[in-house]
Structure formats: C-alpha cells, structure tokens
Amino acid sequence: MQPRDLSDHVAYEAGRGIEEVARELGRDPTEFVKLASNENPHGPSPAAAVAIRETASSVSSYPKSAHADLVRAIADRFGVDDQQIWLANGGDGAIDYLHRATLEPGDAVLTPTPGFAYYGMSARFHHGDDRAYSLERADDFEQTAAGVLESFDGERIVWVTSPHNPTGTTMALAEIERLAEETPAETLVVVDEAYGEFADRDSAVALIEGRAGYDARDDVAVLRTFSKAYGLAGLRLGYAIVPEEWAEAYTRVNTPFAASELACRAGLAAIDDDEHVERTVETARNSRDAMCDRLDAHVWPSEGNFVLVDVGNATAVSEALRERGVIVRNCSSFGLPDCLRITCGTEEETELAIETTNDVLADRAAGTGTRLGVTDE
Ligand SMILES: *Cc1c(COP(=O)(O)O)cnc(C)c1O
C-alpha cells in the first residue's frame, strides 16, 4: 500500500528557526537574530497574548461563537457582509479553500515567478496544474496587467501578490481591474495582501465592493493574514474576502473549526489593537528605508516588511551571515541565487543586519572569508 503518486509535489522550504541553526552550529540561540521569515519583531499584540492566556481554560469547546465574532469584526473593518469572510487556518488555509472552491481536475492556476511557493503546491493538492508568469528583473519586478496577460491561457485563478514576496513590488488597483476585465468571467483574480498593512495602497476589496470609483466585480478576491503585521504567525489565522456571489461556497469547502478557539480569540483582541499594528508598520518602514540607504548592495524598493538585496552569491553570503549570528532568507529557492530577502527588524536588529552584511560583502570583495582574515575557500 502506497500513497498516490506524489512525484509532482515538493516539501515547502520554510525559513529555519534560531534553535535549529544554533544546534547545527553548536552555538547558543541567544547569539542569533532571525530576519528570515517576515515575522513581527515586536511579537504578538499584547492584547492577543492576554486573550490566549484567558482562553486556555475554555479550549475544551469547539470554536463557534469566537469564529462568528471574529468574522463580524473583520467584515466590519472592510465594510463587507459576514458571509464574504472565509476564515481559515492561516492565509495558506485560505489559499486551499479558494482552490477547493474553484478547481476541477485538470484546471490550472497562473502564479508569479519568482513567487510564493504555496500557490502551486496547493493547486496540485487539489488536482490542478500550476503555470507561471514572470516578473522581470530587467523591469525591477514591476507588476502590470499586460505582464500577466502575456502568459495567460485560460487559467481558473490568477494569483497576484501585492505587496509581492520576495520582491516587495505592488500592482496598482487600476492594473488589477484591467487584469480582471481582460480575463474571462470564469477566471478569478486573487490578490494576496499578506503584506497589505505595510503598503501605502488601498486594498483590492475596493474592486469587489465597487468603491473608490471602481465598478463592483464578482471575479476578484483578496487574501489576508494575521501572521505578519499582527504577529500571530504561530497561531495560524488568515482569511479570504470573496464577492457576495461566492459567499455560500464557504460552508461547502471549509475544514470544520480549522481556525481554532485560541486563534479566533487572539484575532479578536489583535484586530482592535491598532497601536500595535501602527508601531509594527512604522518599524518596518524605518527598517526598509535604512536598508535601502545603507546596505552596500542593490536593494529593491519594498512595500512589505522585508527587502530583496542583490549580494552576488546568496548561499555564500547567507552562510557567512549565519556564522556571524544573522539569519536571513537565501532566495535561491525563489530562483534568485544572487539575492537575499531580509526581514525588517527592530532598529537594533536592522543596525546589526546592515553592519554585518556590509562587513561580509567587504570581506568577500577583499577576498577574505572572515574578519580574522581566513580566506574564502
Ligand atoms: C506569509 C504569506 C502568506 C500567508 O501566510 P500564513 O502564515 O499562512 O497566513 C500568504 N502569502 C504570502 C505571499 C506570504 O508571504
């Protein structure tokens, strides 16, 4: 007895944690800072942490009213109906739900490259195909409708990541509208706004609801998460915002209680903690400005809580950084073997990342592997 043919499936490569890296190098975890997974350097909202502690004694019940209350709070925030909020186990869970709701066997999705690996993985889990459109480095990974349409071939879903991971670019709402307009009515354009809070842009919910001068559409959906700006990555809480016409499909595709009682209670507390989100966004802006200004390498402008940096050899530089206590994301797995993605940290962490990266780059330029003058090989 064997599982089905999984040869098309690959494991998700997550950024490695401090404990893992410290153990491997035989060092103390306190010697490291991790700027590899776009986590919140201020931790969770303190109000969410309180809610988690207070909920501990009631986790024997299934999450029913907490789920309904959180859906209501999110719907209020975006000015949509409750049924339009598809709460899920992380943004990744919401990606699964959208595929479950749309893909027939053999249908395809169109995803950006470089880009977020889970879109294609999830499509394949749901017996769909994954095809790619390119964001061109020569155009600084600019995101336009025309750039996507060049590769469009009748896919059921087009994934747009705005702000984009790992490049930090966004797609203007007018371009997203054009993309939805110029693809068939049966094609859903999903705008993944996992980093939406960090960008100076309106949410694509404006296209669903027909606001800000746009006509209301039933072929655009939005994805959001509590993992990034809200600092709740470990709890797994995210959601899709879908057109009214789609609302009823949720009850037919969701995994019962996938958003846990703890997650829903924490989300309810976090969504009202504007101060924590504002502080987080301000920290990210300062950090990415500092990295743009002061890293001795090309840094692409970013609207997320990370920057993409051209360091020449991502594997060598990320390993040298790790030796010196700074864990960043090697973008080889994104098809960018010369780039690192560095998460925006606190002021102190950002300073450390800038100084250490510049030291490593200077040593490499001088042909020396470490500050002690040991050669590269
Ligand atoms: C982080 C991220 C998500 C969702 O992450 P979850 O932790 O599952 O909520 C979705 N899309 C992109 C592009 C991301 O970077």
The ligand as an SDF file (V2000), in Angstrom:
LIG
                    3D

 15 15  0  0  0  0  0  0  0  0999 V2000
    3.1670   34.7820    4.6920 C   0  0  0  0  0  0  0  0  0  0  0  0
    2.4280   34.7220    3.4300 C   0  0  0  0  0  0  0  0  0  0  0  0
    1.1250   34.1940    3.3240 C   0  0  0  0  0  0  0  0  0  0  0  0
    0.3160   33.5790    4.4080 C   0  0  0  0  0  0  0  0  0  0  0  0
    0.9700   33.0540    5.4560 O   0  0  0  0  0  0  0  0  0  0  0  0
    0.1380   32.3690    6.6400 P   0  0  0  0  0  0  0  0  0  0  0  0
    1.1350   32.3280    7.7340 O   0  0  0  0  0  0  0  0  0  0  0  0
   -0.3050   31.0370    6.1520 O   0  0  0  0  0  0  0  0  0  0  0  0
   -1.0250   33.2600    6.9410 O   0  0  0  0  0  0  0  0  0  0  0  0
    0.4800   34.2450    2.1110 C   0  0  0  0  0  0  0  0  0  0  0  0
    1.0770   34.7740    1.0440 N   0  0  0  0  0  0  0  0  0  0  0  0
    2.3160   35.2790    1.0850 C   0  0  0  0  0  0  0  0  0  0  0  0
    2.8930   35.8620   -0.1390 C   0  0  0  0  0  0  0  0  0  0  0  0
    3.0450   35.2560    2.2750 C   0  0  0  0  0  0  0  0  0  0  0  0
    4.2910   35.7330    2.2790 O   0  0  0  0  0  0  0  0  0  0  0  0
  1  2  1  0
  2  3  1  0
  2 14  2  0
  3  4  1  0
  3 10  2  0
  4  5  1  0
  5  6  1  0
  6  7  2  0
  6  8  1  0
  6  9  1  0
 10 11  1  0
 11 12  2  0
 12 13  1  0
 12 14  1  0
 14 15  1  0
M  END
$$$$
